[in-house]
Amino acid sequence: MPIPIHDDSTDANFADGIAAGTSSVREFPPLEHFRVQNIPPAAYYIPDFITKEEEEYLLRKVVDESPQPKWKKVGTGRRLQYWGGTMSKNGILLPEPLPDFLTSFPDIIYRIESFLKTGSVKGKEKMELGIVQVLVNEYLPGQGISPHEDGPAFQPLVATLSLGSHTVLDLHHYLNPTKPSPPMISHSEDQGGKTIAAIPLAHLLLMPRSLLVLRSSLYTSHLHSIAAKEEDLIVHRPITLSGNASLNGDEGDVNGGGVEIANMDLLGDAEIVDSLKNTGRWKGRRDTRVSLTFRKAEKVLKGGALGAMANALKR
Ligand SMILES: O=C(O)CCC(=O)C(=O)O
């Protein structure tokens, strides 16, 4: 299964493209090719969805050139921004125009939409997003996000682009309190009266420039989080002929917080995959990571920004 590895030859074209006002669009196999196996439906991991130049350009636009008031701080100190509008208290998006650096140069939104359509199967759920809002999260090393659902205000299909650094996204499932599933221990964290499993269901290593697509039950009935860490230890335990997992590296790695990832076969990063296969481990220090989550609100206020203003005046 050929996984696209970043092709440096396209970088020069992109640099030329900057001058010429065009961008170099790479071709990908259909979405299904990137499905993460053995987890609930469905997650897709696409390595190098954008080029290094596009990553640098987007970081410049979002971090260096965004007006300070655009940033909001959450309790843990993490910063975020909304592009395309914000949600009203009753879950209706008050829309604003999306900036050029997301719509036309680079034409990221168009590329995500076109790529998702390659996942549509006739007669089945359509993979159409209709992006109206982009949520930007900035994580300094040591910052994370606690387990949460993105909620019913958004369509259960989201795409997240990672910039600047890798991270590990954890996926969690709810426990049925009347039917605990050993060896999981229920977590006291409250999610609207529901308990979540203490041990994440899966871990995904998200590399810079990759796109992660979550949809369906992985969006509607699971949670996701990022542990607040400065460094990640990934371990790999190949399955032996007897069907058991054997650890190449040190058993202490697992006890010491090392995690196995579900998307190793899709990483497209030869250095990491070689390290995991040969030594059973890979360690990476986190740098500042910026994520862009592209989503569609279920309800959007008609009349756009002007409508939002008129409504505010009516109140
Ligand atoms: O940064 C990420 O990859 C995830 C962001 C996220 O889960 C959120 O903002 O709801």
The ligand as an ORCA input file, in Angstrom:
! r2SCAN-3c Opt
* xyz 0 1
  O      -5.590     19.774     18.599
  C      -6.193     18.784     18.240
  O      -5.724     17.969     17.458
  C      -7.572     18.491     18.786
  C      -8.382     19.719     19.065
  C      -9.681     19.409     19.738
  O      -9.945     18.313     20.129
  C     -10.686     20.439     19.974
  O     -10.377     21.625     19.913
  O     -11.851     20.090     20.250
*
